């Protein structure tokens, strides 16, 4: 199961790097992803017990966040971050 999580996280990191979007990784039971504005990274606390399989997206413009599944990350990122 850990190999699966690492595989999906790797795809996410590659995707965000390819579109030149910064991200922040927190090394405990929670993974955070943020959209950067003016060099500022916002922090949101999330206590999701299954967080190895989830990522948190934060849209600075509307100050909203969404927890998304790692498997569907690209589609969810585009719906939430690009299309909003």
Backbone as JSON Lines, residues from 0, in Angstrom:
{"i":0,"aa":"X","n":[0.81,-1.18,0.0],"ca":[0.0,0.0,0.0],"c":[0.87,1.26,0.0]}
{"i":1,"aa":"X","n":[1.96,1.24,0.73],"ca":[2.86,2.39,0.77],"c":[3.43,2.67,-0.62]}
{"i":2,"aa":"X","n":[3.74,1.63,-1.37],"ca":[4.24,1.82,-2.73],"c":[3.21,2.54,-3.6]}
{"i":3,"aa":"X","n":[1.95,2.2,-3.42],"ca":[0.88,2.86,-4.18],"c":[0.81,4.34,-3.84]}
{"i":4,"aa":"X","n":[0.85,4.65,-2.56],"ca":[0.81,6.05,-2.13],"c":[1.99,6.82,-2.7]}
{"i":5,"aa":"X","n":[3.18,6.24,-2.61],"ca":[4.37,6.91,-3.14],"c":[4.28,7.12,-4.65]}
{"i":6,"aa":"X","n":[3.71,6.15,-5.35],"ca":[3.54,6.27,-6.79],"c":[2.64,7.46,-7.13]}
{"i":7,"aa":"X","n":[1.47,7.54,-6.48],"ca":[0.54,8.64,-6.76],"c":[1.11,9.98,-6.34]}
{"i":8,"aa":"X","n":[1.81,10.03,-5.22],"ca":[2.45,11.28,-4.81],"c":[3.5,11.71,-5.82]}
{"i":9,"aa":"X","n":[4.25,10.77,-6.33],"ca":[5.26,11.08,-7.34],"c":[4.62,11.68,-8.59]}
{"i":10,"aa":"X","n":[3.51,11.11,-9.02],"ca":[2.78,11.68,-10.16],"c":[2.33,13.11,-9.88]}
{"i":11,"aa":"X","n":[1.88,13.36,-8.67],"ca":[1.44,14.7,-8.3],"c":[2.6,15.68,-8.31]}
{"i":12,"aa":"X","n":[3.72,15.29,-7.72],"ca":[4.89,16.18,-7.69],"c":[5.36,16.49,-9.1]}
{"i":13,"aa":"X","n":[5.38,15.49,-9.96],"ca":[5.78,15.71,-11.36],"c":[4.81,16.66,-12.06]}
{"i":14,"aa":"X","n":[3.52,16.44,-11.84],"ca":[2.5,17.29,-12.46],"c":[2.66,18.74,-12.02]}
{"i":15,"aa":"X","n":[2.78,18.97,-10.71],"ca":[2.91,20.34,-10.21],"c":[4.2,20.99,-10.68]}
{"i":16,"aa":"X","n":[5.26,20.22,-10.77],"ca":[6.53,20.75,-11.29],"c":[6.39,21.12,-12.76]}
{"i":17,"aa":"X","n":[5.71,20.27,-13.52],"ca":[5.53,20.53,-14.96],"c":[4.73,21.8,-15.22]}
{"i":18,"aa":"X","n":[3.77,22.11,-14.36],"ca":[2.97,23.32,-14.55],"c":[3.51,24.49,-13.72]}
{"i":19,"aa":"X","n":[4.68,24.29,-13.13],"ca":[5.39,25.33,-12.38],"c":[4.59,25.88,-11.21]}
{"i":20,"aa":"X","n":[3.95,24.97,-10.48],"ca":[3.21,25.36,-9.28],"c":[3.95,24.86,-8.05]}
{"i":21,"aa":"X","n":[4.2,25.73,-7.1],"ca":[4.89,25.31,-5.88],"c":[3.96,24.46,-5.01]}
{"i":22,"aa":"X","n":[4.55,23.65,-4.2],"ca":[3.79,22.85,-3.25],"c":[4.62,22.67,-2.0]}
{"i":23,"aa":"X","n":[3.94,22.34,-0.94],"ca":[4.58,22.15,0.36],"c":[4.21,20.77,0.86]}
{"i":24,"aa":"X","n":[5.2,20.05,1.34],"ca":[4.98,18.71,1.87],"c":[5.24,18.75,3.37]}
{"i":25,"aa":"X","n":[4.31,18.27,4.12],"ca":[4.48,18.17,5.56],"c":[4.74,16.71,5.89]}
{"i":26,"aa":"X","n":[5.84,16.43,6.56],"ca":[6.26,15.04,6.79],"c":[5.73,14.49,8.11]}
{"i":27,"aa":"X","n":[4.45,14.28,8.17],"ca":[3.84,13.52,9.25],"c":[2.64,12.83,8.65]}
{"i":28,"aa":"X","n":[1.52,12.79,9.32],"ca":[0.38,12.07,8.75],"c":[-0.49,12.94,7.87]}
{"i":29,"aa":"X","n":[-0.01,14.12,7.49],"ca":[-0.79,15.03,6.67],"c":[0.06,15.58,5.54]}
{"i":30,"aa":"X","n":[-0.48,15.63,4.34],"ca":[0.19,16.24,3.21],"c":[-0.58,17.49,2.82]}
{"i":31,"aa":"X","n":[0.14,18.58,2.6],"ca":[-0.49,19.85,2.25],"c":[0.01,20.3,0.87]}
{"i":32,"aa":"X","n":[-0.86,20.86,0.08],"ca":[-0.5,21.5,-1.18],"c":[-1.13,22.88,-1.17]}
{"i":33,"aa":"X","n":[-0.39,23.86,-1.64],"ca":[-0.86,25.24,-1.61],"c":[-0.63,25.9,-2.96]}
{"i":34,"aa":"X","n":[-1.46,26.86,-3.26],"ca":[-1.21,27.73,-4.39],"c":[-0.5,28.97,-3.85]}
{"i":35,"aa":"X","n":[0.53,29.4,-4.55],"ca":[1.34,30.52,-4.09],"c":[0.85,31.82,-4.71]}
{"i":36,"aa":"X","n":[0.84,32.89,-3.93],"ca":[0.52,34.21,-4.44],"c":[1.48,35.19,-3.78]}
{"i":37,"aa":"X","n":[2.19,35.94,-4.6],"ca":[3.14,36.93,-4.11],"c":[4.18,36.33,-3.17]}
{"i":38,"aa":"X","n":[4.6,35.1,-3.46],"ca":[5.64,34.47,-2.66],"c":[5.18,33.96,-1.31]}
{"i":39,"aa":"X","n":[3.89,33.99,-1.05],"ca":[3.36,33.6,0.26],"c":[2.73,32.21,0.19]}
{"i":40,"aa":"X","n":[3.1,31.35,1.11],"ca":[2.46,30.05,1.22],"c":[1.6,30.04,2.48]}
{"i":41,"aa":"X","n":[0.35,29.75,2.34],"ca":[-0.57,29.7,3.47],"c":[-0.56,28.31,4.08]}
{"i":42,"aa":"X","n":[-0.77,28.23,5.38],"ca":[-0.84,26.94,6.06],"c":[-2.24,26.73,6.59]}
{"i":43,"aa":"X","n":[-2.77,25.54,6.35],"ca":[-4.08,25.16,6.85],"c":[-3.9,23.89,7.66]}
{"i":44,"aa":"X","n":[-4.49,23.83,8.82],"ca":[-4.41,22.62,9.63],"c":[-5.5,21.66,9.2]}
{"i":45,"aa":"X","n":[-5.12,20.43,8.97],"ca":[-6.07,19.4,8.58],"c":[-5.73,18.14,9.35]}
{"i":46,"aa":"X","n":[-6.68,17.59,10.05],"ca":[-6.44,16.37,10.84],"c":[-7.23,15.21,10.24]}
{"i":47,"aa":"X","n":[-6.81,14.8,9.07],"ca":[-7.48,13.7,8.39],"c":[-6.73,12.41,8.7]}
{"i":48,"aa":"X","n":[-7.37,11.47,9.34],"ca":[-6.69,10.25,9.77],"c":[-6.24,9.38,8.59]}
{"i":49,"aa":"X","n":[-6.84,9.55,7.42],"ca":[-6.44,8.8,6.22],"c":[-5.67,9.68,5.26]}
{"i":50,"aa":"X","n":[-4.92,10.63,5.77],"ca":[-4.33,11.66,4.94],"c":[-3.23,11.17,4.01]}
{"i":51,"aa":"X","n":[-2.75,9.95,4.18],"ca":[-1.76,9.44,3.22],"c":[-2.36,9.33,1.82]}
{"i":52,"aa":"X","n":[-3.67,9.2,1.73],"ca":[-4.36,9.07,0.46],"c":[-5.01,10.35,-0.01]}
{"i":53,"aa":"X","n":[-4.79,11.45,0.68],"ca":[-5.46,12.7,0.38],"c":[-4.47,13.83,0.27]}
{"i":54,"aa":"X","n":[-4.85,14.85,-0.49],"ca":[-4.07,16.09,-0.58],"c":[-5.02,17.24,-0.31]}
{"i":55,"aa":"X","n":[-4.48,18.31,0.21],"ca":[-5.29,19.48,0.5],"c":[-4.91,20.58,-0.48]}
{"i":56,"aa":"X","n":[-5.89,21.07,-1.22],"ca":[-5.69,22.18,-2.15],"c":[-6.2,23.45,-1.5]}
{"i":57,"aa":"X","n":[-5.46,24.54,-1.66],"ca":[-5.88,25.82,-1.11],"c":[-5.83,26.86,-2.22]}
{"i":58,"aa":"X","n":[-6.94,27.55,-2.42],"ca":[-7.02,28.61,-3.42],"c":[-6.96,29.94,-2.7]}
{"i":59,"aa":"X","n":[-5.85,30.63,-2.87],"ca":[-5.61,31.88,-2.15],"c":[-6.6,32.97,-2.53]}
{"i":60,"aa":"X","n":[-7.01,33.02,-3.79],"ca":[-7.9,34.08,-4.25],"c":[-9.24,34.05,-3.52]}
{"i":61,"aa":"X","n":[-9.83,32.89,-3.38],"ca":[-11.13,32.82,-2.71],"c":[-11.05,32.24,-1.3]}
{"i":62,"aa":"X","n":[-9.83,31.97,-0.84],"ca":[-9.57,31.48,0.53],"c":[-10.4,30.24,0.87]}
{"i":63,"aa":"X","n":[-10.5,29.35,-0.1],"ca":[-11.21,28.09,0.11],"c":[-10.22,26.94,-0.06]}
{"i":64,"aa":"X","n":[-10.55,25.84,0.55],"ca":[-9.72,24.66,0.37],"c":[-10.59,23.44,0.11]}
{"i":65,"aa":"X","n":[-9.97,22.43,-0.44],"ca":[-10.66,21.17,-0.74],"c":[-9.68,20.03,-0.48]}
{"i":66,"aa":"X","n":[-10.18,18.99,0.12],"ca":[-9.4,17.78,0.31],"c":[-9.73,16.85,-0.85]}
{"i":67,"aa":"X","n":[-8.69,16.38,-1.54],"ca":[-8.91,15.56,-2.75],"c":[-8.15,14.24,-2.64]}
{"i":68,"aa":"X","n":[-8.63,13.27,-3.35],"ca":[-8.01,11.95,-3.43],"c":[-6.75,12.02,-4.28]}
{"i":69,"aa":"X","n":[-5.68,11.35,-3.86],"ca":[-4.44,11.36,-4.64],"c":[-4.63,10.78,-6.04]}
{"i":70,"aa":"X","n":[-5.49,9.81,-6.15],"ca":[-5.69,9.13,-7.43],"c":[-6.28,10.08,-8.47]}
{"i":71,"aa":"X","n":[-7.17,10.97,-8.03],"ca":[-7.83,11.91,-8.94],"c":[-7.26,13.31,-8.83]}
{"i":72,"aa":"X","n":[-6.03,13.45,-8.37],"ca":[-5.48,14.76,-8.05],"c":[-5.49,15.72,-9.23]}
{"i":73,"aa":"X","n":[-5.01,15.3,-10.38],"ca":[-4.9,16.22,-11.52],"c":[-6.26,16.78,-11.92]}
{"i":74,"aa":"X","n":[-7.25,15.92,-12.03],"ca":[-8.59,16.37,-12.41],"c":[-9.17,17.3,-11.35]}
{"i":75,"aa":"X","n":[-9.0,16.94,-10.08],"ca":[-9.51,17.77,-8.99],"c":[-8.77,19.11,-8.92]}
{"i":76,"aa":"X","n":[-7.46,19.08,-9.14],"ca":[-6.68,20.31,-9.15],"c":[-7.17,21.26,-10.23]}
{"i":77,"aa":"X","n":[-7.38,20.73,-11.42],"ca":[-7.83,21.56,-12.53],"c":[-9.22,22.12,-12.27]}
{"i":78,"aa":"X","n":[-10.13,21.33,-11.72],"ca":[-11.48,21.82,-11.42],"c":[-11.44,22.91,-10.36]}
{"i":79,"aa":"X","n":[-10.64,22.7,-9.32],"ca":[-10.65,23.6,-8.18],"c":[-9.74,24.81,-8.35]}
{"i":80,"aa":"X","n":[-8.57,24.62,-8.89],"ca":[-7.58,25.7,-8.95],"c":[-7.61,26.48,-10.26]}
{"i":81,"aa":"X","n":[-7.77,25.8,-11.36],"ca":[-7.67,26.45,-12.66],"c":[-9.02,26.97,-13.12]}
{"i":82,"aa":"X","n":[-10.06,26.21,-12.93],"ca":[-11.38,26.58,-13.43],"c":[-12.16,27.49,-12.48]}
{"i":83,"aa":"X","n":[-11.64,27.76,-11.29],"ca":[-12.33,28.66,-10.34],"c":[-11.86,30.07,-10.52]}
